[in-house]
């Protein structure tokens, strides 16, 4: 009888270990699936960050180009205004001096 009890106890322990193994394997499978999902999310975030960085660099280049264009326009306007004012001053002096 003690042999039967030992055998039954042994079988019960083996069954419990097999059930625990199945639970562990299921848990490991869930962890693998979660890691795969996290890797996909990380990859998407990397692409997004790269796109944001590229956009920031493009914005910076556009701002530089706009500043350069604004400076050129200011110089052009100053040249035009200077030419018109210079011509008016010369005309005014000619009128005053009667030339």
C-alpha positions in Angstrom: 0.0 0.0 0.0 2.8 2.4 0.7 4.1 1.7 -2.8 0.8 2.6 -4.3 0.7 5.8 -2.2 4.2 6.7 -3.3 3.4 5.9 -6.9 0.2 8.1 -6.7 2.2 10.9 -5.0 4.9 10.6 -7.6 2.3 10.7 -10.4 0.6 13.7 -8.8 3.9 15.6 -8.5 4.8 14.8 -12.2 1.4 16.0 -13.3 1.8 19.2 -11.3 5.3 19.8 -12.7 4.0 19.3 -16.3 1.2 21.8 -15.6 3.7 24.3 -14.2 5.9 23.7 -17.3 2.9 24.5 -19.6 2.2 27.6 -17.6 5.8 28.7 -17.8 5.9 28.0 -21.6 2.7 30.0 -22.1 4.1 32.9 -20.1 7.3 32.8 -22.1 5.3 32.8 -25.3 3.4 35.9 -24.1 6.6 37.6 -23.2 8.0 36.9 -26.6 4.9 38.3 -28.3 5.0 41.4 -26.1 8.7 41.9 -26.9 8.0 41.6 -30.6 5.2 44.2 -30.2 7.5 46.5 -28.3 10.2 46.1 -31.0 7.7 47.2 -33.6 6.7 50.2 -31.5 10.3 51.1 -31.0 10.9 50.9 -34.7 8.0 53.1 -35.5 9.2 55.6 -32.9 12.7 55.6 -34.4 11.1 56.4 -37.8 9.0 59.1 -36.3 12.0 60.7 -34.5 14.1 60.5 -37.7 11.3 62.2 -39.6 11.0 64.9 -36.9 14.8 65.5 -37.0 14.8 65.8 -40.8 11.9 68.2 -40.6 13.8 70.3 -38.0 16.9 70.4 -40.2 14.8 71.4 -43.2 13.2 74.2 -41.2 16.6 75.4 -40.0 17.8 75.5 -43.6 14.7 77.3 -44.8 15.1 79.9 -42.0 18.7 80.5 -43.1 17.6 81.0 -46.7 14.7 83.3 -45.7 17.1 85.4 -43.6 19.5 85.7 -46.5 16.6 86.7 -48.8 15.3 89.3 -46.3 18.8 90.8 -46.0 19.1 91.0 -49.8 15.7 92.7 -50.1 16.6 95.2 -47.4 19.8 96.1 -49.2 17.9 96.4 -52.5 15.2 98.7 -50.9 18.0 100.8 -49.2 19.7 101.1 -52.5 16.5 102.1 -54.3 15.6 104.6 -51.5 19.1 105.9 -51.5 19.1 106.5 -55.2 15.7 108.2 -55.1 16.7 110.4 -52.2 20.0 111.2 -53.7 18.4 112.2 -57.0 15.9 114.4 -55.1 18.7 116.1 -53.1 20.7 116.7 -56.3 17.6 118.2 -58.0 16.9 120.3 -55.0 20.5 121.7 -54.9 20.3 122.4 -58.6 17.1 124.4 -58.1 18.6 126.3 -55.1 21.8 127.0 -56.9 20.1 127.7 -60.2 22.2 125.3 -62.2 
